[in-house]
Amino acid sequence: MPNTIEELETAILSYYFTNNDSNVYCATDNMPISIWGLLLGGYSRSGLSLRDRFLKVLKDLAKEESIEYYQLLSSFTNDLPATNNYIAKIMEKANKFMAKWSIEYGHNSLKDSAFNMMAIEGVSIRASKFIEESKLAAFQEKSTRYMDFSGDSYILIDKAIDELSAKAMQVYSEAKSRLIEYYKEIIPESDFKNQNAWIRTCSAKAFDDARYLLPTTIKTSLGATMSTRETERWISKLLTSEFPEVVEIGEKLKIECGKITAALINHVEKNTFLNRRLGALAKKICSTEIKELPLNESKPGVYLNSASNIELEVAYSLINATGLFDSNVLVDTSLGLDEVFNLAFEERGIHDDFPDECAVGMIQFEVICDIGAFRDLQRHRNCTQIVEKWSSLRGYSIPESLNDYKLLDIKEKYISLFEEYSKLNSKLIKDKNNNSEYALLLGHNVRFILECNFKELAYIIELRSGEAGHYSYRRLAQAMYKLFDNNFKSLSKHIRVNLNEYSDRRKQEEVIQSKIEANSNN
């Protein structure tokens, strides 16, 4: 047991930090977020190390509590109730410090030192897309490709939508079961290393097709992690939503985050400027009558809207990164674009992204796809995405498997259900009822603008064209590549695109099954 002040300090520092003797260290999971923010804020106003500032906080607390410093240190190592009480007082001081400097004096960077870790459960898939709009947050959500939603409930909106939601889940469950059996019939078990991998593959393909039938009212769960500065803006936007469900989520998040960083969150209010749907322009534009769209304007696909001179911009950026800041180097050295890119990327490893110098240029696509595919592409939040209001006006997609004569009865139910949803959605739109976006299925098509630089585009293409991906977004990624290749061939050849047709995912499922078996044997 530590006895001296030095030994007690060492023990306490070891509890809150990863080491006591290096100039590089981390806070452990024992460090409260608000105290971490307090300590980081001291870098600009103190010559002490962060560990020493932590000890100074304890010394100051001992004076304020009129107890011996040794006694306080002993409590931290031996008396858990007392420690919790002292930590609470330090957190209160930390919150006051953060509020004073970040809110009163405008030092917003301090808010980046405090994080909020949130769980948001039992919300609709429609609401989840508003929740996940932040570019500065990390989100994890329940997957429609690997999870069975048959037993899940949906949020209640009104009688007409609720009745369709119930019907959709019945058709979803029936279609999922039939599709699993269908794939077991057409995919030979003998082609697989073991039965479990075969079953996983058949189930995964069935989920890929059945997810089109999930209603946008179906409940999902997600987690979010972001800095307090972003949390403030994010909650403010949620509070401004035209959807009561989203506003309620914002209100609850404000309460719960306020329990962690009260001084930074409690002042947050709605800000209508953050919601483009509520602005003066929206009111003017949306006052016009919405017309039915021609079928050719609703076909899923990718269209190139505009692009800068990406190859030259990337080439100059790569050259500048070498330390030579001369815009004429391409001319003076007779370097061609092919040679620049070949030299720059020849050492790129299989797991390496393109370097940050490639995050230049601009390319803008117009994308029409089913809502399920949009949910996957929307996760690329570093891109700029301008999303059209979800509606049935863009039509809907049908999984290719339903064209098999063995599943024609399921296809008939599929089409009938989509037509019912489309009819109700159109009615709600004409009535200017915001609930119209809950009267949709994930197979309905949505239109959005996607704008990004070269590095982001390459990342999307390489990730989303992979054989394990859902065929809907795979085709979109492949289409983006082909459009880019038509215009920028010197650069496009360095993108590792997969242009193969949709596979049965057996390779991925066999790898997963092998890992499961290996872990179970350890």
N, C-alpha and C positions, 0 to 999 in steps of 0.2 A: 504494500500500500504506500502511495506517495505521502511524504510527511512535510517536506519543506515547500515553501512557496514556489520555488523553481520546479520542483517535481510535480506539484499540482498544476502549474501552468502548462507544463509539457503534456500531462495527461489530458487536460482539457483541449489543448490545441490538437492533439492526436484524434480527439473525438470529432472535432469540427472541420479538420483539414487533413489532407492526404499525407503531408509530411511536415516536419519541423525544421528541416535543415537545407532545403533547396530554394533557389530563387524562382522556381516554377512549381506551383501546387494548385490543387483544386479544393473546393468546398465539398464535404461529404454530404450524404443525404440527410444528415442531422442538422444541417444549417438551414434555419428558416429563411425563406426567400426575401422577406422584407429586411431582415438583418443583413443579408448579403448585399442588398441595394444600398443600405446605409454605409457599409464598409467600402464598397466601390466608390460611392460618392466622395469619400475622403481622399481619394487619390489626387484630386485637383486642389486640395487645401491642406495637405499634411505630408510631411516628409517621412512619416512612419510607414513601415511595411504594413500590409493588410492584416497579418497575424498580430502585429504589435497594436494595431488600432483595435482589434477585437479585445485584447487584454486591457487596453485603455478604457474601453466601454465598460468592462467589468470593474475596473478600479473606480470609475466615475459612479457607477451604480452603488458600490460599497459606501462611498461618501454620502450619496443621496439617502441611502437606507440607514446610515449611521451605524454601520457594523464594520468589524475588522475585515480587511481584504482577505486575510487568510481564512476567516470564517466563511466568507462567500465562496471562495474557491473550494473549500471542503464540502460545502453544500452541493456544488456542481458535481462532485465526484461521489458523494455518499447519500445525498438526500434528494430523491427524485421529485417529491411534491414541492419542495422549496425551489429546486431548479426550474420546474415548470412555471412557478410564480415569478422568478427572476427573468426568465426568458420572455414571459408575457410583458413585463415592464420594459425590457429592451425593445421588444417589437413595437410597443406603443411609442417609444421614443423614435424608433426608426420611421414609423409612419408619419409622425409629426415632421421629422426632418425632410422626408420625401415630399410631403404636401407643401412645406414652406418653400423649398427650392425649385420644385417642378411646377407647382401651380401658381404660387404667389410671385415667384421671380422668373418663371418661364424657362427653367432649365429642364426641358423635356427629355433630354438624353438620359437623365437619371431613371426615368420610367422604363427604359430598356433593360435596366439591371434587375427589375422585378418581373417575375413571370406568373402567369395564371395557367393552371392545368385543370381543364374542365371536361366533365362527362355530360353529354346531352342525349338522353335516351327517350324512346317512345315518341319520337317526332316523325312527321310525315317525310317521305322522300322529297316532296316538293319543297318543304321548308328546309331540308338539309342542303339544298343547292344555294339558298340564300345565306345560310349559315357558313358555308364553305367558300365564300367569295374572297376572303382575305389572302393577299399575296405574301404576307409576312407571318403566317401561322402554319403550324403542322397539324394535319387532320388525319384521322383514321376512322373509317366507316365500315359498317357491316356490308359484306360483299353479296351482290345478287348472283354471282357466278359460282359461289362455293357453298352458300347457305340455302337451306330449304325454308321458304317463307310460308309454307302451308299452314302452320299453326299460329302464324302471327296475326294480330288484329290490325285494324286500320283506324285512323282518326275519324271521328264523326263530324260531318259538315252539315248536311241537311238530308231530308228523306230520300230525294231522288238520287243524290250522289252516293249515299250510304247503301242503298239497294243495289246500285251498280257495283260498288266495291265488294259487297258480299258475293254477287254473281261472278265477278272477276276472279275472286279467290277460289271459288268452286271450279271454274274452268282451268285456272292455273294448276290446281292440285291434280285434276284429271289429266291435263296435258303433260305435266311432269312425269306422272306414273307411266303413261302410255309411251312417252318419249324414251324413258329409261329402258323399257322392254323393247322398244323399236331398235335402239342402238345395240342392245345385246344380241338382237337377231342379225344385224348387218355387220357388226364388228366381231371378227372371229376371236374367241378367247385364246385359241392356240397361238395367236401372234404375240401374246404377252408373256413376260417372264413369270408372272404369277397371277392368280385370280384377283387379288385385291387391286392390283394396278388396272386390270381390265374393268372391274366394277367402278373404280374411281373415274376412269375415262368415260365410260358410258353415262355415269351420273353427271359428270362435268358438262358433257355435250348436251345432255337433257336440260340442265340448268341454263345453259347458254341460249337455248331456244325458248324455254318456258318463261324466262324473265321478261319477255316482251308483253306478257299478260299481267304483270304486276301493276296495280293502280298507283297513281301518284299519292294516294292517301295512305298507302301501306306504311306501317311504322318501321323506323330504322333507328340505329344508335350510332353515335360517333363521339370521338374524343378530340379535343382541341388544346393546343399548347401555343401560347404567344406572349410577347412582352406586354407589360401593363399599358405602355403607350398605344400599342395596336389594339389592345382590349378596349380602351376608351373609345376609339374611333369606331370599332366594330360593333360594340353594344349600342352606341348612338345610332348607327345605321339600322340595326335590328329594330330599335324602338320606333323608327320612322316608317317601318314597313306598312303596306296597305293590307297585310294579312294578319288578323288577330292572333293566329298561332305563333307567328314569328315575333310579334310584339310581346306576347306572353313569355316566350323564351328569353327575349332581351331583358325583360323585367326580372325574371328569375336569375339570370346570369349576373345582373347588377347586384342583386342581394347577395348571392353566393360569393362573387369575387370581392364584394365589399367586406366580407368576413376575413379576407386575406390582406387586402390593401385598401382599407376603408377610406383613408384620406385621399386616395387617388381615384377611386371609382365612384364614390357616393355623389359627386357633383355632376356626373354624366347625365345628359338629357338628350332627347331626340333632336335631330338636326335634319330638317326637310331638304336642305341643299344636297345631302348625301344620297338622296333617292331620286334618280332621274325620272322615275315614273310619276312623281308628284309635282314636278316643276311646271312653270308657265308654258314651256315649249310642249311638254307632254299633253297638257290640257288643250292646247291649240291643235296639235296634230291629231290627237285621239278623238277629237270632236267630230271628225269626218267619218263617214260610213265605211265600214270594212267590207271589202268585196271578196267573193270567193276567188281563189287563185286558180289559174289554169294548171292542169296536171303537170305540164313540163316544168313548171316553176316549183314543184313540190317533190321532184325526184331526188332521192338521196345522192349526194356527191360533193365534190370539192371544186371550187372555181377560183381562179387566180384573179384577184382584184387589182393589185398593184405590187410593184417591187422596186427597190432602189438598185443602184449598181453594186450589188452585193459582192461580187468577186473582187472588184477593185478595192472596196472598203475593207474586206477581210484581208486582202493581200497587204495593203498599206498598214493595217493594224498589226499584222504579224511581223512586218519589217520593223516598225517602230518599236515593237517589244524586244527586238534584239539589241536596242540601245542606239540605233541609227535613226535619227529623226530627220529624214530627208525624203520629201514627197516625190523627188525625181529619181529615186534609186532604181525604179523599174526601167526607166529610160536610159539612165547613165550606165547601168551594168548589163543592159540587154537581157535582164531576167524576164522570163515569160511567166504567165500565171501558173501554168502547169508545173514549172520547176519550183516556184515559190511554195506551192501547196505540197508537192512531193517531198521537198526538203523539210517543211514544217511539220508534216504529219507522219514521216517515215518511222518514227519511234513510238507512235501512239499504240499503247497496249490494249488488250482486249477489253479491259474494264475502264479504260481512260475515256473521260468525256473530252470533247474538243476544248482547247484552252480558253480562258476568259477573253483573250484577244479576239476570239471569233464571235463574241457577243456584240456584233455591229451589223449594220445593214438593216433593212426592213422589208418584210414580205407580208402581204395581207391576203388571206383567203376568205371566201364566203363558203360556209359549210352547212349542208342540210343532212341531218341524220336522225336516227331514232333517239329518243330521250335516254335510253340505256347507254348508247354509245357516247352521247353528250356527257353523261355523268362521268365517264372515264376520261374523256378529253378535258373536261372542266378542271380536272385535278392539276393540269399544267397551268397553274395560276400565275407563273412568271410572265406568261403571254398576256396581251390585252384581249379581253373577250367581251364583245358587246352582244348580248343575247336577246333575241326577239321574245316577246311574250309567248309562253307556251300555249299552243292551240291545236285544234284538229284541222286547221286550214291548210296545213302542209301534208295532209294525208297520213298514212301509216305504212310500216314495213311488215313483211311477212317472212318468217324463217323459211329457208329453202326446203328444209326437211318436210314441211307440211304439204309440199307438192307431191310427195310420195302417195300412191293410191292407198297404202295401208293406213294413212293418217288423214284421209279426206274428211272423215266425220269430225275430227278435231279441227281441221281447217275451216269447216263450215261454222262451227261454234266460235272459232277465233274471229272470223270475219263478221259474224252476226254481233258479237260483243263489241268489236271496234266501231261498227256502224251505230250501235246504240249510244256508245260514249260520244262519238263525233256529233250525233244529233243533239245530245244534251249540251255538249260543249258549245256548239254554235248558238244554241238558244241563250245560254248564259252570257255569251259574248255580246249578243244583240241587246240583252237586257243590261249590259254594262255591270255584270255581277263578277266581282273579283274571284269568286269561288270557281270560276270556269277552269282555272289551272289545276283544280283538284278533280275535274271531270275528264281525266285523261289516263291513258295507259303508257307504260314505258316504250311500247312499240310505236306510239305516235311520233311523227317527225317534228323536229325543231330546227330553226335556222339561227345561225350566229356568225359573227365576224371574229376571226382569229388573226391577230397580228403579232409577229415576233421577229427577233433577230436570227441570224444564221445558227448560232449555237443552240438556241432553244428549238428551232425547227429540226435540226439534226437529232437532238435528243428525243423529240417526239417521234420522228420517223424510225429511229433505231429501236426505241422501246416498244412502240405500238405496232410495228410491222412484224414483230416476232411471232413465230409459229404458235406459241402458247396463248396469244391474245385472242380476244373475241373477234370473230370474223367481221363484225360490223365496223369496228374501229380499225381493224387491220387494213381493210380496203380503203378507208379514208387516209391512213398514213401512207399507203402505197400510192394513192392518187396524188397526195401532196408531193411525194418524191418525184413522180413522173412529170408533174407541172414544173417543179424546180429544175429537173434534169433537162427539160426542153429549153430552158433559158440560161442555165449556168452549168454547162457540162464540165468545165475544168474543176469546179468545186464539188459537184454532185457525186463524182466517182469516189470521193473519199467518205461518203455517208454509207454506213453499213446497213443497207436496206435488205429486207427479206421480201422478195417478190413471189415466193411460192404461194400456191393456193392454200386454203384453210386445211389444216391437218386434224387428225383425231386426238391430238394432245397426248398420245400414248407415251412419248419420250419423257415429257415433263412429269406425268403421273407415275411412271416407273421410277424416276429419280426420287420423287417424293416418297413413294412406298418403300424404296430401299432405305431411305434415311429413317423412316418410321421404324422399320424392322431393326436397323442398326442401333437406334436409341433404345429400343425395348430390350435388346440383348445386353446392353451395358449395365 
